Amino acid sequence: MSHRPTGAGAGLPVAEIVARLGGTLRGDASVRVRRFAPLERAGEGDIAFLARAGQGRLLESCRASCVIVPEEVDPGEHFAAAIRVRDPYLYYARVSQWLQQIEAPPAPTGRHPAAVVHETARLAPDAYVDACAVVEREAVIGPRASIGAGCFVGAGAVIGADTRLLPRSVVMHGCQVGERCTLHPGAVIGADGFGYARDEHGAGVRIAQAGRVVLGDDVDIGANTTVDRGALDDTRIGNGVKIDNLVQVAHNVQIGEHTALAGCVGIAGSARIGAYCFIGGGAGIAGHLEIADRTVIGGMSLVSRSVRQAGHYTGAFPLDRHENWSANAAALRHLAELRDRIRQLERRLDPQNNSAQDKS
């Protein structure tokens, strides 16, 4: 967001929030808010939100200057201002970004004296390269981009406008990062994929990884996450993809727009994940398979075959539609009891045969 309200340093006027983001305002439109706070700890100058109508009792003790509530909730009369919206959590996300921007100090430009920038690299005049960062030959750093302390940008890499590389993140040679992306500390974009052939003795022979990584716009990459470059084709991450910490994305993987991956997910080579998918923490996805758009994979699940129909899938023994897996998992908890009951029934039906089996 580039808009800055009048007097931004003194907070954000509630009237401007509603004018820009919508919602129904009740109370004093001139109230200013400076930060978000939890309902139970909010005070003067704070804005808080109530996620669900069923939690309305939490408003009784809240002392925020402004509160965001679901449309069906009556916030009461003791708030200076209140905003009714359809989705308070989404509204909170958008206001929080705006507040962070207007309260942040002005971004520096240029380069730190301790930065190392190759003479053929191209830096936008309002970009910034911090101390001990390295920008190699013919790399391109876009407008208002920020390269944090200790970062590495390889030869020919492209960093889009308004993108932030936080300290010690890495973009290897030839890779492209779109606009408004964030790479958190320790993220590595463009390491070699795990590609080896076997010789006649079974020893590994490395396959040169000639592809790139191409990140779309508005992509977030978590701390210590790795996205490997392609072997021949590129590894591609679509616009708006959000990837948590400690995720492994192998070579030639394709991830569709606005998909989200939680922490510790592992994706093997050449897997294709659709758009608007949600992959739970610790899930493992085998290589060379496809996952349909808008699919949800539960945490710690093992995906060993393609998922061609959108739905909620969970489990590792084997993967199944979530409703089937839940029923089977419930039955599994009673497996020992069911075994004993079957044995009792067998004894009743054929007592002589079962007696002989017991003795053996």
N, C-alpha and C positions, 0 to 999 in steps of 0.2 A: 504494500500500500504506500502510495506516495503522498496522499493528502495529509496535511498537517492543519489541525484546527487553530483558530485564533487563541493565543495564549497557551500553547501546548504545554509549556513548562509548568503551568499551574494545574494541569490535569485536562481531562476530556469532558466537555459539556454534554450532559445527557441528551439535550436537544439535538446535537450533531450526531450522536450515536443513532438515534431513532430516524433522523432524516436520511442517514446513509444506509442503515441496515434494516430499517422497518421495525415493526412492532407497535404496540399500543402503549403510549406513555400516560402514566397517571401521576399527578403531583407536580412538583416544581421543575420546569424544564431547564432552569438555569443552574441546577446542581452540577458540580464538577466532581469527577472521580479520577483517582490517580493510580489505583492498583486493584487487583482482585484479591479477595480474602475468603477463607472458608466461612460459611454461615455463622458458625459458633464463635468465631473470633473477629468478625468484621466490625469496624467502627467508622467514625467520621472520615469521609474521603474515600471510603472503600466501596467497591461494587461486588456483590455476591450473586450466586445463582442457585435456584432450586431446580434440580434435574427432573424430578418426578412429582406429580400431584399428590401421591400418597405420602410424601414426606412433609406436608404442609405444616405440621407441628413445629418444625425446625425454624420457621419464620418468627415464632412468638418471642424468642429471646435474641433474635438477630438485631444488630444495631448499625447495619450498613447504611450509607447515604442513599444507595440505590440497590434494588434487587431485581433480578431477572427471573420471571416465573412462567410456568405453563399458562396457556390462554385461559384454562378453566379454573385457575386458582385466584382467589381473592387475597391479595397480599396484606390487607389490613390498612389501617390509617397511620401507623407510626413511622412509616418510611417517608423520607423527604421526596423520593421519586421511586417509581416502580415501572418496569417494562414487561408487558405480557407478550409472549411469542409462542410460536408453534413448537419449536425445538430449542429449549434453553441451552442445552449442551453445545449445539452447533453455534448458537449466538455467542456464547461464552468464548468459543474458539476464535471467532472473528474479532470480537472486541479485544481479547487478550493480545492478538497480533498487533492491533492498532495501538493499544496502550504501550506495548513494548517498543514500538517504533518511535512514538513521539517522546517517550521519556529517555530513550537512549542518547548518549552523547553523539555529536556529529562524527561521522565516519572519517578517519584519516585518508589521505590520498598520497600517491607517490610511492616511494620505497624507503624502507628503513636502511640506515647506513650499513647495517650488517647483512642485508639481503644480497643474494648473488643472482643477477639477472643477465642472461646472455645478450650481447649487443644486437642480435637479430630477432630477439623476442619482441612482440608488440604488446604494449600495455596501454590501455585506455587512460587518458589523462586523469580521470577520477577513480581509477582502480588503486589498490594498495597491496604492497608486498611487505610483509613483516620480517622481523629479525630472523636470520639464519634460514630463511626460505630460499629455495633454489628454483629458478625458472630457466629451463634449457632453451637451446636454439630453436627459433621459429615458432615457439609457443605463442598463443594468443590469449590475452587476458582481457575480458570484455568490460564494458562500462560498469562502474561501481562494484566490480567484483573485489573480493577480499581474500588474499592468500595469507593464511595465518603463520605464526612462528613455526619454523622447522618443517614446513610443508615442502613437497617436491612436485614440480610440474615438468613432465618429460618433454623431449623434443617433439615439436609439431602438435602438442596437445592443445585443445581449445577449451577455454573456460568461459561460459556465457555470462551475460549481464546479470548483476545483482546476486551472483552465486558466491557462497562463502565456503572456503576450505578452512576448517578449524585446525588448530595446531596439530602438526605431525600427520596430517592426512596426505595421501599420495595419489597423483594421477599420472600414470605411466605414458610413455611416448605414443603419440598418435591418437590417444583417446579423446573423446568429446564429452563435455559436460554441458548440459543446457542452461537455460536461464532460471534464476531464483532457486537454485539447488542448494542444499546444505550437506557437506561431508563432515561428519563428526570425527573427533580425534582417533587416529589409528586406522581409519578407513583406507583401503587400498583398491584403487580402480585400475585394472589392466595388468595385474600380475599374470605370468604364464599359466595357462590351464594345465591340468594334470593329464598330459598326453604322452604315452610311451608305447612303442612297439616292443616285441620280444624277439631277440635273436635266437639262433639255433641252440644256444645254451640256456635260454630263459632269462638272460639279462635284459634290463630295460634300455631301450634306445629312444632318446628324447625326440619328440616330434616338434619341430619349430612351430610356434604359435604366431601365425602371421596376421590374424584378425585384430580387431580393436574392441573396445567397449564404447558404446554410444548411449549416454543417458539423455532422456528427454528433459523437458522443462518441469520445474516444481518437484523434483525428486529429492527425497531425504535418504541419506545413507548413514546408518548407525555406527557407533564406535566399534572399532576392530572388526568391521564387516569387510569381506573381500568379494570383489566381482572380477572374475578372471576374463582375460581377453579371449577372443575366438581363435580356433585353430586355423580355419580358412575363412569362414564368414565371421561376422561380428556378433558379439554378445550385445543384446539390445534390451534396455530398460525403458518402458513407456512413460509418457507424461504422467506426473502426479503419483508415481509409485512411492510408497513409504516402506523402508526396510529398517528393521530394528537392529540392535547390537548383535555381534557375534554370529552373523549369518554368512553362509558360504554359497555363492552363486557361481557355478562352474562354467567352463567355456561353452560358447554358442547357445547358452540359455536365452530364451525370449520371454519377457514378462510384459503383459498387456497393461494398458493405462489404468491408473488408480487402484492397482492391486496393493495389498498390504501384507508384509511378512513379519511375523513376530520373532523374538529372539531365538537364536540357536537353530533356525531352520537350515537344512542342508539340501541343495538342489544339484543333482548330478547333471553331467553334460548333455546338451542338446534338448533338454526338456523345454516344453512350450506351455507357459501358464497364461491363461486368458486375462481379460480385463475385469476389474472390479471383484477380484477374488480376495479371500481372506485366508491366510495360511497360519495356523496356530503355532505357538512356540514349540520348538523341538521336533517339528514334523520333518520327515525325510521323504524326498521325492526322487524316484529313480530316473535314470537318464532315458532320453529318446521317447518320452511319452507326452501326452497332451492333457491339459486340464481345461475344461470348458469355462467360458466367461461366467462370472458371478457364482463361482463355486466356493464353498466354505470347507476347509480341511481342519478338523479338530486338532488340538495340541497333542504332540507325541504320536501322531498317526504315521503309518508307513504307507506311502502311495507307491504301489508296485505295478500298477497297470493304469492305462489312460482312463480319465474320467470325462466322458463325452456328454453327460447330461448334468446341468447345473443342479446343485442340491447341497445339503450339509452332510459331510462324510466324516466318519470317525473310526479309529481303530487300527490295529496292526495284525489281526489274526482272523480273517483277512480284512482289508478295507471293504466297507459296505455302506449303503445309505444309512444315515445317522439313526433313523427310527428303527431300522432292523438291527443295527449294532447295539443300540440301547436295550432292546428286548433280549437279545442274545446275552449281553453282558449281565443283565439281571438274572437270567437263568443260570449263568455260569457260577454265580455266587452260591447256588444251591446244588451244584453238581454232585458233591459227595453225598448229600441227603438223597438225591434222586437215584444214585447208584445203589445205595443201601435199600431203598424201596423196591428197586427192580430185582435185586437179589432175593428179597423176601417173597416177591411175587413168583419168581422162578421156583423157589423152594415149595411154595404151595401147589404150583402146577405140576411139578415133577420132583417130589421129595426124594425118591430113590436115586435118581441121576445126580441131584445136587449133593446128596450125602456122600456119594462116591467121589464127586469132585472135591468136596471139602477135605476128605481123607487124603487125597492125592496132593 
